[in-house]
Amino acid sequence: MTELAWRLTRLGGRGAVLSTGLTALAVAVATLLLQFAVAGNFAFAERAERTEWRAPVAAEDGSAMIATAVDYLGGDAIARVDLAKLDESAPAPPGLESFPAPGEVWVSPALAELLEGVPDEDFLDRYEGTIAGTVGDEALAHGGELLAVVGREADDAAMTTERSDGDMVSPTAIDGFDEGAPGFVYAFYQVLMVLATILMAVPVAVFGAAAARLTVARRDERLAALRLMGATPGQVVRLTLIETVLAAVAGSVAGTLLWTASTPLVALIPIDGGSWYVADLWAGAPWMAAVA
């Protein structure tokens, strides 16, 4: 039956093949847009997860202290995480080889690049420390994030002064970095992406239905001829479904493959100050198959 449906489409001439191709193209575009929307949810969730360690759960008898703030170097905003060890059981934060000792400053790769040629008195001296290493990707919102993790003494003013800004974390005793709250910005973006996906799903479905009707007129002519030749109503229905599904499957596969191929380019789009890790935009095979 599938072979017959394809043969009838070809026998319908160039117009029938073109109409079927346009149907497949419309479905490919719809699939591509929806794959993008779904991947955006995962992308912001990944960013949020990588920033949760900066606002960990408070503990009464913690092994470390944490506080966050924002510093500036010229016109560039730098996220700062202050850490102080309370006892030897304090775990190393994500992206660092060890818990930063007082006077150690760990910087993100983007900040390390920015600091090249910058005199110590213009930046590092404010922390009274030296650069001890770079922060790993697993602790950064994105590759272009400017982040400094500063080791402090527990009685340092930075570890005892309350922070009034809602985006900052006041000095807090903690046991570890396994659980925490995502940054407000990324939590907000996650909500927006969920809404965007829901709002996009409806017009995409309408678009797909409209695409399926592109071949109705020519298909009706072919199917009417089949009825005159003795085809049963059930056979006509099956031929109609097969022809439509073949175009839709081809379009959904093409749209998914196009999304996979274009992901590295989409990852270059900067949001909130930086581009994406390509892995952030990978929703996973089950979700991509479900969208298709």
C-alpha positions as CSV (number, residue, x, y, z in Angstrom):
1,M,0.0,0.0,0.0
2,T,2.9,2.4,0.8
3,E,4.5,1.7,-2.6
4,L,1.1,2.3,-4.3
5,A,0.7,5.6,-2.5
6,W,4.2,6.8,-3.6
7,R,3.5,5.6,-7.2
8,L,0.2,7.5,-7.3
9,T,2.0,10.6,-6.1
10,R,4.6,10.3,-8.8
11,L,2.0,9.6,-11.5
12,G,0.3,12.8,-10.4
13,G,3.0,14.7,-12.2
14,R,5.4,17.4,-11.1
15,G,2.7,19.4,-9.4
16,A,1.8,16.5,-7.1
17,V,5.5,15.8,-6.2
18,L,6.0,19.6,-5.6
19,S,2.9,19.7,-3.3
20,T,4.2,16.7,-1.3
21,G,7.6,18.3,-1.1
22,L,6.1,21.6,0.2
23,T,4.2,19.6,2.8
24,A,7.4,18.0,3.9
25,L,9.2,21.4,4.0
26,A,6.5,23.0,6.1
27,V,6.6,20.1,8.6
28,A,10.5,20.4,8.6
29,V,10.2,24.1,9.5
30,A,7.6,23.4,12.2
31,T,9.8,20.6,13.7
32,L,12.9,22.8,13.6
33,L,11.1,25.6,15.5
34,L,9.7,23.3,18.1
35,Q,13.0,21.5,18.6
36,F,14.6,24.9,19.3
37,A,11.9,25.8,21.8
38,V,12.2,22.5,23.7
39,A,16.0,22.7,23.7
40,G,15.8,26.2,25.2
41,N,14.2,24.7,28.3
42,F,17.0,22.3,28.8
43,A,19.6,25.0,28.0
44,F,18.4,27.4,30.7
45,A,18.0,24.5,33.1
46,E,21.6,23.5,32.6
47,R,22.7,27.1,33.3
48,A,20.6,27.2,36.4
49,E,22.0,24.0,37.7
50,R,25.6,25.1,37.2
51,T,24.9,28.2,39.3
52,E,23.1,26.5,42.2
53,W,26.3,26.0,44.1
54,R,26.6,29.7,44.7
55,A,23.5,29.7,46.9
56,P,23.7,26.4,48.8
57,V,21.5,25.3,51.6
58,A,22.4,27.0,54.9
59,A,23.6,24.8,57.8
60,E,23.7,25.7,61.5
61,D,27.1,24.0,62.1
62,G,28.6,24.4,58.6
63,S,32.1,23.5,57.5
64,A,32.4,26.7,55.4
65,M,31.1,30.1,54.8
66,I,29.9,31.5,51.4
67,A,28.9,35.0,50.2
68,T,28.4,36.5,46.8
69,A,28.7,40.0,45.3
70,V,29.3,41.9,42.1
71,D,32.6,43.7,41.3
72,Y,33.5,45.8,38.4
73,L,36.6,46.3,36.2
74,G,36.0,49.2,34.0
75,G,32.5,48.6,32.5
76,D,32.6,44.8,33.0
77,A,30.6,43.2,35.8
78,I,32.3,40.4,37.6
79,A,30.5,37.9,39.8
80,R,32.4,37.3,43.0
81,V,32.1,34.3,45.3
82,D,33.7,34.6,48.7
83,L,34.6,31.4,50.6
84,A,36.0,30.8,54.0
85,K,36.8,27.4,55.6
86,L,35.5,26.8,59.1
87,D,37.0,23.3,59.5
88,E,39.0,20.8,57.5
89,S,36.0,18.9,56.2
90,A,35.0,21.8,53.9
91,P,34.5,20.3,50.4
92,A,36.0,21.9,47.3
93,P,33.4,23.8,45.3
94,P,32.5,22.8,41.8
95,G,35.1,23.7,39.2
96,L,37.9,24.0,41.7
97,E,40.6,21.5,42.5
98,S,40.5,22.3,46.2
99,F,38.9,24.7,48.7
100,P,40.5,28.1,48.1
101,A,42.9,29.1,50.9
102,P,42.9,32.7,52.1
103,G,44.6,34.9,49.5
104,E,43.8,32.5,46.6
105,V,41.8,33.9,43.7
106,W,40.3,31.4,41.2
107,V,39.1,33.0,38.0
108,S,37.0,31.9,35.1
109,P,38.8,31.6,31.7
110,A,37.1,34.6,30.4
111,L,38.2,36.7,33.4
112,A,41.7,35.4,33.1
113,E,41.8,36.6,29.5
114,L,40.4,39.9,30.5
115,L,43.0,40.4,33.2
116,E,45.9,39.9,30.9
117,G,48.0,43.0,31.1
118,V,45.9,44.5,33.9
119,P,48.1,45.8,36.8
120,D,47.5,44.0,40.1
121,E,46.6,47.3,41.7
122,D,43.7,47.7,39.3
123,F,42.0,44.4,40.3
124,L,43.8,41.7,42.3
125,D,45.0,44.0,45.1
126,R,41.5,44.6,46.2
127,Y,41.4,40.9,47.3
128,E,44.9,41.0,48.7
129,G,45.6,37.7,46.8
130,T,47.0,36.1,43.8
131,I,45.5,34.0,41.0
132,A,45.7,30.3,42.0
133,G,44.0,28.7,38.9
134,T,41.0,28.8,36.7
135,V,37.4,27.7,37.4
136,G,36.1,24.7,35.5
137,D,33.1,24.9,33.1
138,E,30.9,22.9,35.5
139,A,30.8,25.9,37.8
140,L,30.1,28.6,35.1
141,A,26.8,29.7,33.7
142,H,28.4,30.1,30.3
143,G,31.9,30.2,28.8
144,G,32.0,33.9,28.7
145,E,31.1,34.5,32.3
146,L,33.4,36.7,34.4
147,L,33.7,35.0,37.8
148,A,36.2,35.3,40.6
149,V,36.2,32.8,43.6
150,V,38.1,34.4,46.5
151,G,39.5,32.5,49.5
152,R,39.0,34.4,52.8
153,E,39.6,34.1,56.5
154,A,36.4,33.4,58.5
155,D,36.7,36.7,60.3
156,D,37.3,38.7,57.2
157,A,34.9,41.7,56.8
158,A,33.7,40.1,53.5
159,M,32.5,37.1,55.5
160,T,30.7,39.1,58.2
161,T,29.0,41.9,56.3
162,E,25.4,41.4,55.3
163,R,24.5,42.0,51.6
164,S,21.4,44.1,51.0
165,D,21.1,43.5,47.2
166,G,18.6,40.7,46.3
167,D,21.0,39.2,43.7
168,M,23.7,38.7,46.4
169,V,24.0,36.1,49.0
170,S,24.9,37.3,52.5
171,P,27.5,35.3,54.5
172,T,26.0,31.9,55.1
173,A,27.3,28.8,56.9
174,I,27.1,25.7,54.7
175,D,28.0,22.0,54.7
176,G,28.4,21.5,51.0
177,F,27.5,22.6,47.5
178,D,25.3,19.7,46.4
179,E,22.0,21.5,46.8
180,G,21.2,25.1,46.2
181,A,18.9,27.6,44.5
182,P,19.4,28.7,40.9
183,G,20.1,32.3,40.2
184,F,17.0,34.5,39.9
185,V,17.8,35.3,36.3
186,Y,17.9,31.7,35.1
187,A,14.9,30.7,37.1
188,F,13.0,33.5,35.4
189,Y,14.3,32.5,32.0
190,Q,13.2,28.9,32.6
191,V,9.6,30.1,33.2
192,L,9.7,32.2,30.0
193,M,10.9,29.3,28.0
194,V,8.2,27.0,29.2
195,L,5.6,29.6,28.2
196,A,7.3,30.1,24.9
197,T,7.2,26.4,24.2
198,I,3.5,26.2,25.0
199,L,2.6,29.2,22.9
200,M,4.7,28.0,20.0
201,A,3.2,24.5,20.0
202,V,-0.3,25.7,19.0
203,P,0.7,27.7,15.9
204,V,3.2,25.0,14.9
205,A,0.3,22.4,15.0
206,V,-1.9,24.7,13.0
207,F,0.9,25.2,10.5
208,G,1.4,21.5,10.2
209,A,-2.3,20.9,9.6
210,A,-2.3,23.6,6.9
211,A,0.7,22.0,5.3
212,A,-1.1,18.6,5.2
213,R,-3.9,20.2,3.2
214,L,-1.6,21.5,0.5
215,T,-2.1,18.4,-1.6
216,V,-5.8,18.0,-1.0
217,A,-7.0,19.1,-4.4
218,R,-4.7,16.9,-6.5
219,R,-5.1,14.0,-4.1
220,D,-8.9,14.2,-4.4
221,E,-8.5,13.9,-8.2
222,R,-6.3,10.8,-7.9
223,L,-8.5,9.2,-5.2
224,A,-11.7,9.9,-7.2
225,A,-10.1,8.0,-10.1
226,L,-9.3,5.1,-7.8
227,R,-12.9,5.0,-6.6
228,L,-14.1,4.8,-10.2
229,M,-11.7,1.9,-10.7
230,G,-13.2,0.0,-7.8
231,A,-11.1,1.0,-4.8
232,T,-13.0,0.6,-1.5
233,P,-13.5,3.5,0.9
234,G,-11.1,1.9,3.4
235,Q,-8.4,1.6,0.7
236,V,-8.9,5.3,-0.2
237,V,-8.6,6.3,3.5
238,R,-5.4,4.2,3.9
239,L,-3.8,5.7,0.8
240,T,-4.6,9.2,2.0
241,L,-3.1,8.6,5.4
242,I,0.0,6.9,4.0
243,E,0.7,9.8,1.6
244,T,0.3,12.4,4.3
245,V,2.3,10.5,6.9
246,L,5.2,9.9,4.4
247,A,5.5,13.6,3.8
248,A,5.2,14.4,7.5
249,V,7.8,11.8,8.6
250,A,10.2,13.0,5.9
251,G,9.7,16.6,7.1
252,S,10.0,15.8,10.8
253,V,13.2,13.8,10.3
254,A,14.7,16.6,8.1
255,G,13.7,19.2,10.6
256,T,15.3,17.2,13.5
257,L,18.5,16.6,11.5
258,L,18.6,20.3,10.5
259,W,18.3,21.3,14.2
260,T,21.1,18.9,15.1
261,A,23.4,20.3,12.4
262,S,22.6,23.9,13.3
263,T,23.0,23.6,17.1
264,P,26.7,24.8,17.0
265,L,25.5,27.9,15.2
266,V,22.6,28.5,17.6
267,A,25.0,28.1,20.5
268,L,26.8,31.2,19.4
269,I,23.8,33.4,20.1
270,P,24.6,35.4,23.3
271,I,22.0,35.6,26.1
272,D,22.7,37.1,29.5
273,G,26.2,38.1,28.5
274,G,27.5,34.9,26.9
275,S,27.0,32.2,24.3
276,W,26.1,28.6,25.1
277,Y,27.9,25.3,25.6
278,V,26.7,23.1,22.7
279,A,25.8,20.4,25.1
280,D,23.3,22.7,26.8
281,L,21.2,22.7,23.7
282,W,21.0,18.9,23.5
283,A,17.6,17.9,24.8
284,G,18.4,14.2,24.5
285,A,17.2,11.6,21.9
286,P,13.9,10.7,23.7
287,W,12.7,14.4,23.8
288,M,13.9,15.1,20.3
289,A,12.0,11.9,19.1
290,A,8.9,13.0,21.0
291,V,9.0,16.5,19.3
292,A,9.4,14.9,15.9
